[in-house]
Amino acid sequence: MRVRRPSAQKPVHVSDPKPPRPAPGALLGLQAAAGNRAVAALVATRTGVVQRSTVVQREPSAEQKKEFDGYVNQGDWGRAAWVLNGWDVDDIDARLKRNLSPAQLERLAEGAWFSGKDNVDDAVRKRDPLARAKGAIRVLAPRKRWDEAAKVLGAVPHRTAMTYVKDLAAKGALTNADLRVLMRTAPNLHLRPGDTLTVDATEFVVYADEIRAGGDPAWRNNNPGNLRFWDGADAAWGSIGVATGRFLIFPDRALGFAAIKKNFDFKLGQLQDPTIMAMMENYAPAKDGNHPDVYADNIVRALGGPTSRETRWSTLTPAQRETARGVVVHTERENPGDTFTYESPKLPVEVRELLGP
């Protein structure tokens, strides 16, 4: 039997502008073997040019998905990252959008850094940069890989990064010495206005043109009302940071004083026609070690006349409310401490070496 030779055809190279399209039957076979995305990558090209770097990769099978979910349920994040890393990038992104909390993303990033799975690490970074940073630091800090840790923290907002590393130190996950090294290495952790640093039990508060230490917190933080942190204070009141005791830091005293009025107005809207005493119990609660009765009595004394602890705040004139604010400030105390320039030789070296531009 004679074997018929195929007719000579022009060989197809990757640079040919019009390579032959796979037959429908071949496409169906490829689709079954490699998945829809692989087929689309091969045939949906504008020029018809086949790329040398094209890699045909299957979509994750039901077994692979079950394996990943099993490791997640077991809390085995290293193996979970290892399995997930073999999936297509789009499939990884899609899986991270499904029911993974920030805490789980953090653990998955930790598993990725532990097992060297870059695709997973990159996917978590795009999904939640803070969770990625937290997971990475869990691996990098114990190994003192400060340069890599600095790069990871560079993708996180400065204030968020500062809060996180200080919390690690407070919990003992970072020694004070390690914290100093990390802060020196990471430009994103250099001190900026609104930041604080405690050296030998003394808290230093950084401003745009000076640094304060000692004295009363109300003076040190430009916060004459000793107002405490709440989520949104920066936008609503103009605070720039948070000091020890969760006291807000304001860029100047005038802004801090204006925040007292805003706070009183807010409380007036929350409470039902409060008395002077009720306002002070809300403003300076006894559970925080305050003496609201002292505040109330000082206000009554300053206002004089028929006012008492039971006088309704709503009946006070604007001038009387301004007087009440002044009494609150006087009661809080604002004894000054020390101020330093950025270049002052009296500043501890730990502070000077961490001051940002």
N, C-alpha and C positions, 0 to 999 in steps of 0.2 A: 504494500500500500504506500502510495506516495504521500509524503507530508508536504502540504502546500505552504510555501514560504509566504510570510506576510509581505505586503508591498512596502517598499521603502517609504518612511515618513520622516519629516523634519523633526529632529529631537527637540523636546521641550526643556527649556532652561528656566530658572527662576526669574530671569530678566525678560522673558518673552512677554510682550504686551497682552497677548490673548491666549493663555493656556487653555486646554480643553476643559470643559466643565464635567464633573463626575456625572455619570448616568443616574437617573432616579433610583434604580435598584441599588447602586453603590451607596447613594446618600442614605437610603433606609438602613443599609447594613452599618454604615458609619454611625448613624444616629443611635442605633441599638447598642453599638459597642462603646461609643465615646460620649454620647449625650448631645442634647440640643445645642448647648453653647459651643461645643467644638465644631459642629457642623456650620453654625452661623459664622464662626470665625474664619472658616475655610472658604465659604462661598459668597458671603456678603461683603465683598471688597469693591471699591469704586473702580480700581484700575484693572482688577483681575490678576495682579501680581502676587505670586505666592511668596511669603516672607520666609527667609531661612530660619528665623528664630521662632516660628510658630510651633507651639507645643500643644498637642492634643491631650486634654485632661478631662477625665470623667467628672460628672457631677457626683456629689457624695451619695453613696448608696444608702438604703434604709438601714443597713447593718452599721455603716460608719456613723450615721446620725445617732443610732441607738447607743453605739459605743461611746460617743462624745457625751451624750446625755447621762449615761451611766457614770462616767468619771466626774461629771459636774455634781450629780447627786451624792457621790461618795466624798466630794471635796478633794479629789485628787487632781489638782489643777495643773500639775506638771504633765501628766498623761493627757489631760484634756487639751492642753495647748499642743502637745505633740500630734494628737490625732487631727485637730482642727487645722494645723499648719499645712497639711497635705491637700486641703481643699482649694478650689479656685478662689481667688481673692474676692470676687463678688459673692460667692457662697459664704465665705467667712463673714463679710460685712452683713449679709442678710441674717446670719445666725446670731450675731451680736445684738441685733435690733430686737430679738425675740426674748423678752422676759429675763434678761440678765441685769441685775441691779448694779449700781455703782460699786458696791462691796464685792460682788462676784467678778465684775470686770477688773477690779484691782487684783483679786486673787489670780485671775486668768493671766493678767500681765506679769504677775510674779512668776507664774508657771512658765510663761514664754521666756522671761529673762533667765530663769533657772535652766531651761532646756535648750536655749538658743534658737527659738522659733521666731524669726523676724517677721513673717507674714502676719502672725497673730499679734505681735507687739505693735506693728504698724496699724492694724485694724482697730485695736483698742485705743491707740493714740488719736486716731481720727474720730472715734466714737466719744471718748471721754478722756481728754488730756490729763486731768487730775488723777483719775483712777489709774491711768497708765504710769504716771509719775510715782504714785504711792506704791504700786506693785513693783516697779523697778527699784525704788529706794530700799525696799525690803531685802533685795538681793545685793545691791551695790554697797549699801552702808556697812553691813557686817564685814564685807571684804575690803572696805576702805578704797573703793574704786571711785575716788572723788571727782576725777575729770569726767567720767561718764555720768555720774550723778548730777554734776553741774549742767551738762547738756540736756538731760532729761528735765530738770527743773526750769530750764530756760524756756520751755514750751508752756509753762504755767504762769498765770498772772502773778506779779511780784507779791502782792499782799497775800494771796492764797498760798504761795510757796513759803513765805515767811511764817504764816500761821501754822502750816503743816510741820515744818522742821522744828519750830519751837515746841509744838505739842509732842513731837517725838522725844525731844530732850526732857520735857517735863515728865514723860512716862518712863524715862530711863532707857528708851530704845537707842538713844544717842548720848554719849558722854558730852559734857560741856566742851572738852577738848576737841572731840570729833565735830561738834557743832561749829566751833570756831573755824576749823579747817575747811569744812564744807562751805561756810559762809564766805571765807576768803576766796575759795576756788570758783564759786558760782557768782558771776556778775549779777544775776537776778536776785541774789540774797544780800547785796550790799545795802547799807542803811540809807534810807531816803526819808524825806519829811513825813512824819506820822509814825515812824518806826521807833521801837524802844530796844534797849539792850541793858541787861542787868549784869553788873560786874561787882563782885564782892558785896552782894546784897544791896547795892545802890543802883537804882533805875535811872538810865539816861534816856531822855526824850529828844528826838531829833526834829528840828524845824529847818525851814529853808535858809535861815541866816544865823542860827544859834543852836546850842544844845543845852538842855536844862537838866539839873539833878538836885535832889534834896528838896527841902521845903514841903509844903502841903500839896497833895495831889491836885487840888483845885487850881493852884498856881502852876504847878509843873506841867499840867495838861491843857492849860488855857480853858479850863472847864469850871467856871465859878459856881455852877450848880451841881457839880459832881454827878452829872448825868451818865447813866450807864449805857452800854452797847445794846442796840437792837438792830435787827436786819433791816437796813434802809436808812439808818441815821446819816450816812454819808450823803445820800441824795437829798434827804428832807432837811437836814440841819447843817450840812457842810462839814461834818467831822472828817478827819483824815487818818485816823488810826485808833487803836485800842490799847490802853495801858494796863498795868497790873490792877486787879480788882474789876476788870472789864469797864473801867472808866473811859469815856470817849476823849479823844485828843482833838482839839480845834486849832486851826492855823493861827488864830489870834483871839484875844479875850473878848472883843466885841462880838464875834460870831458865837462864842460860847455863851455869852450873856443873852444874846438874841434867842438862843435855843431854849432857854428857860421859859420864855414866854410861849414859844411854840409847844413846849411840853405841857405847860399849864392849859393852853387852849385845847390840846388833844385830850387831856384828862377831863376837862370840863365837858367835852363831847361824849366821853365814855360814862362818866358818873351822872347820876340823876340829881341835878341841882344840889351839889355837895356844899357842906359847910366848910368853914376855914379848917376845922379840925379834920374833916374827912379828906380834904385835899392834901393836907400834910401827911395823913396816914397813908395815902396812896403814893405821894411823892417821896417820902422818907420812911418806909415801913420799918416797924420795930424789929421784924424778923431779920433785917439786914444790919442790926446793931445800932439803928438810929433812935432818936427820941422825938417822935412827931409832936408830942405835947410841948416840947421846948420851942419848936418851930412855930406852932400855933400861938403860943403865949407871946413870943417875940413879935409876931405880926400884929396881934391884938394891941399890944403895948405901943407899937409904932403908929398904929392907926388912931388910937385914942377914941374918945367919944363913946357912942353906945355899942361899939363892936364887941363881940365876944367870940369864943370858940365856935358857937352855934350860928354865927352870922353866915348867911348864904354868900358863897363866892360871887354868884351872879349879881348880887346887889352892890358890889364894890364898883366904884367909878374907875375909869382907866388910870387916873392918877393914883388911886389907892392900890390898884393891882401892881403898878410900877413900884410903889413903896414896898409891897409885899415881896416882890422879886428881890429888891435890895436887901430886905431882911434875911431872905433865904441865903443870899450870897454871903452876908456878914456872919450868919450862923455857921456856914460851911467852913469858913476860915481860908485865907489865901496867903499864908506866910510864905515869903519867897525863899528860894534856896540859892544855888549857884548857877551861873550861866557861863558858857564857854563858846569861843569861836571854833570853827572847824580846825584851825591850825594851832589851837592852844596846846602848849606843852603840858598843861595840867590835866588834859584829858587822858584817861587810861589808854594804853596802846591798843587794847582790845577794841576800843571804840574807834580810834583814829584809823586803824588799818581796814576798817569795814565801811567807812564813810564813802558813799557813792559820789559820782560827779555832780 
